């Protein structure tokens, strides 16, 4: 990964814990934010109109709803959210190859039906909230998180998806396999590693990008800061200082 980075393209601001008014206020405070992540919490609270409003503010949108269902349901959902004009959508890679292929195909068809650019579709591998102990105990898995991430990333790639979501701990391994045109989106980013919140597999912004991440999802480090724009500028500086 080159040290020449455009930090505005690398940061996706997660606004999930906010309502629409709070989100708009935060974005006003942070005018340099180019990408925003809309997750389940905000989308369920505000509905599709949140996408329309964010698009009116010229933001690029990662719609992170993490679809996981039977292939027909997932593909139908992807068809409809693609019509909203979002830029990235997420689906669980563990739904299986057919669901992934059908979802990608449906996203292209949905976007074409309303003449908007098709979104990237990325596969969720293993959530960053899992520690190895939790992963093996709660899900009754005998293999490692890394082995599962590797398997699910390959499934995403083989299905023709545009990338995957992984923790920064696995991104170096995946980037050694997949070229830069395969997006590696990493949550679990903290300026100070001591501030874990409910994440376990975390890393600093610069470390994650140096390991090969395409984009970093950052939420509370900015949204909960006393001065969100100052926190954002600190993150930009930490990225560009390398």
C-alpha positions in Angstrom: 0.0 0.0 0.0 1.4 3.3 -1.0 2.1 6.0 1.6 0.4 8.5 -0.8 -3.1 8.5 0.5 -6.2 10.7 0.1 -7.5 10.4 3.7 -10.9 11.8 2.6 -11.4 8.7 0.5 -10.1 6.4 3.2 -12.5 7.3 6.0 -16.1 6.2 6.3 -17.9 7.9 9.2 -20.3 5.6 10.9 -23.4 7.6 12.0 -25.5 4.6 13.2 -26.1 5.7 16.7 -27.5 9.0 15.7 -30.9 10.2 14.5 -31.2 12.1 11.3 -31.0 15.6 13.0 -27.9 14.5 15.0 -26.3 13.1 11.9 -26.8 16.2 9.8 -25.4 18.3 12.6 -22.3 16.1 12.9 -21.8 16.3 9.1 -22.0 20.1 9.3 -19.3 20.1 11.9 -17.2 17.8 9.8 -17.4 19.2 6.2 -14.5 17.1 5.0 -16.3 13.9 5.4 -16.9 12.3 2.0 -18.2 8.8 3.1 -20.8 7.9 5.6 -22.0 4.5 6.9 -25.7 3.9 7.5 -26.3 0.8 9.5 -29.3 -1.1 10.8 -30.0 1.2 13.7 -30.3 4.4 11.6 -31.9 2.8 8.6 -34.6 1.2 10.8 -35.2 4.4 12.6 -35.4 6.8 9.6 -36.1 4.5 6.7 -34.9 5.0 3.1 -35.3 8.8 3.3 -32.1 9.0 5.2 -30.3 7.9 2.0 -32.0 10.6 0.0 -31.1 13.3 2.5 -27.4 12.1 2.7 -27.2 12.0 -1.1 -28.5 15.6 -1.2 -25.5 16.5 1.0 -23.2 15.0 -1.7 -22.1 12.1 0.6 -21.1 8.7 -0.6 -23.0 6.0 1.3 -22.0 2.6 2.6 -25.3 1.0 3.4 -24.2 -1.6 6.0 -27.3 -3.7 6.6 -25.4 -7.0 6.5 -28.1 -9.0 4.7 -28.1 -12.7 5.7 -31.0 -14.9 4.5 -32.0 -17.3 1.8 -30.7 -16.4 -1.7 -34.1 -15.2 -3.0 -34.6 -12.9 0.0 -31.1 -11.5 -0.1 -31.1 -10.9 -3.9 -34.5 -9.1 -3.7 -33.2 -6.9 -0.9 -30.1 -6.0 -2.9 -32.2 -5.3 -6.0 -34.2 -2.7 -4.0 -31.5 -1.0 -2.0 -29.4 -0.7 -5.2 -32.2 1.5 -6.6 -31.6 4.0 -3.8 -28.3 4.9 -5.4 -26.0 3.9 -2.5 -22.3 3.3 -3.2 -21.6 0.2 -1.2 -23.8 -2.5 0.3 -22.9 -5.3 2.7 -24.1 -8.9 2.8 -22.9 -11.8 5.0 -20.5 -14.0 3.1 -21.6 -17.0 5.3 -24.9 -17.0 3.4 -23.2 -19.1 0.8 -22.0 -18.9 -2.8 -25.4 -18.9 -4.4 -26.7 -16.1 -2.2 -23.7 -14.0 -2.9 -23.8 -14.5 -6.7 -27.5 -13.8 -6.8 -27.2 -10.7 -4.6 -24.5 -9.2 -6.8 -26.4 -9.9 -10.0 -29.6 -8.4 -8.4 -27.7 -5.2 -7.3 -26.7 -4.6 -11.0 -30.2 -5.2 -12.2 -31.7 -2.9 -9.5 -29.3 -0.1 -10.3 -29.9 -0.5 -14.1 -33.7 -0.3 -13.6 -33.5 3.3 -12.4 -30.3 4.3 -14.3 -28.0 4.8 -11.3 -24.4 3.5 -10.8 -24.4 0.0 -9.3 -23.1 -0.3 -5.8 -20.1 -2.3 -4.7 -21.2 -5.4 -2.9 -18.9 -6.5 -0.1 -19.1 -9.7 2.0 -19.0 -9.6 5.8 -16.4 -12.1 7.1 -16.2 -12.3 10.9 -17.5 -9.4 13.0 -14.9 -7.4 14.9 -16.8 -7.8 18.1 -15.7 -11.5 18.3 -12.7 -12.4 20.3 -11.2 -15.9 19.5 -12.6 -17.3 22.7 -16.1 -15.9 22.0 -15.9 -17.1 18.4 -15.0 -20.6 19.3 -17.3 -20.9 22.2 -20.4 -19.1 21.0 -20.3 -20.5 17.5 -18.8 -23.9 18.3 -15.9 -23.4 15.9 -12.6 -25.3 16.3 -10.6 -23.3 13.7 -9.2 -19.8 14.1 -10.8 -16.5 13.2 -8.1 -16.0 10.5 -9.0 -19.3 8.9 -12.6 -18.3 8.7 -11.9 -14.8 7.4 -9.7 -16.4 4.7 -12.5 -18.8 3.7 -15.2 -16.2 3.6 -13.1 -13.7 1.7 -12.4 -16.3 -0.9 -16.1 -17.1 -1.1 -16.8 -13.4 -1.6 -14.1 -13.2 -4.4 -15.3 -16.3 -6.1 -18.9 -15.0 -6.1 -17.8 -11.9 -7.9 -18.2 -9.5 -5.1 -16.2 -6.2 -5.0 -14.5 -6.9 -1.7 -15.1 -7.9 1.9 -15.3 -6.5 5.4 -12.7 -7.8 7.9 -11.0 -6.6 11.0 -7.6 -4.8 10.6 -6.0 -7.9 12.1 -6.7 -9.9 9.0 -6.2 -7.3 6.3 -2.5 -7.8 5.7 -3.1 -11.5 5.1 -5.9 -10.8 2.7 -4.1 -8.0 0.8 -1.2 -10.4 0.2 -3.7 -12.5 -1.8 -6.1 -10.0 -3.4 -5.2 -7.0 -5.5 -6.1 -3.4 -4.8 -9.3 -3.7 -6.9 -10.8 -6.0 -4.2 -12.0 -3.7 -1.4 -10.9 -4.5 2.1 -13.1 -2.4 4.5 -12.1 -2.4 8.1 -14.1 -1.4 11.2 -12.4 -1.7 14.6 -10.3 1.4 14.1 -9.1 3.4 17.1 -6.6 6.3 17.5 -5.8 4.9 20.9 -5.8 1.1 21.2 -6.9 1.3 24.8 -10.4 2.6 23.7 -11.9 -0.7 22.6 -15.6 -0.1 23.3 -17.3 -3.3 22.1 -14.6 -4.1 19.5 -11.9 -6.7 20.1 -9.7 -6.9 17.0 -8.7 -3.2 16.6 -5.8 -1.2 15.1 -4.9 2.4 14.5 -5.8 4.1 11.2 -2.3 4.3 9.8 -1.5 0.7 10.7 -4.6 -0.6 9.0 -4.0 1.3 5.8 -0.3 0.3 5.8 -1.5 -3.3 6.1 -3.6 -2.9 2.9 -7.0 -1.7 4.0 -9.0 0.2 1.3 -11.3 2.1 3.7 -11.7 2.5 7.4 -15.0 2.6 9.2 -14.7 5.0 12.2 -17.7 6.0 14.4 -17.5 6.9 18.1 -13.9 8.2 17.9 -15.3 11.1 15.9 -19.0 11.2 16.7 -18.5 11.0 20.5 -15.6 13.5 20.6 -16.0 16.8 22.3 -14.8 18.4 19.0 -15.7 16.0 16.2 -13.9 18.0 13.5 -10.7 18.2 15.6 -10.9 14.4 16.1 -11.3 13.9 12.3 -8.4 16.2 11.6 -6.2 14.2 14.0 -7.1 11.1 12.2 -6.3 12.7 8.8 -2.9 13.8 10.2 -2.2 10.3 11.6 -2.9 8.8 8.2 -0.8 11.3 6.2 2.1 11.4 8.7 3.4 8.0 7.5 
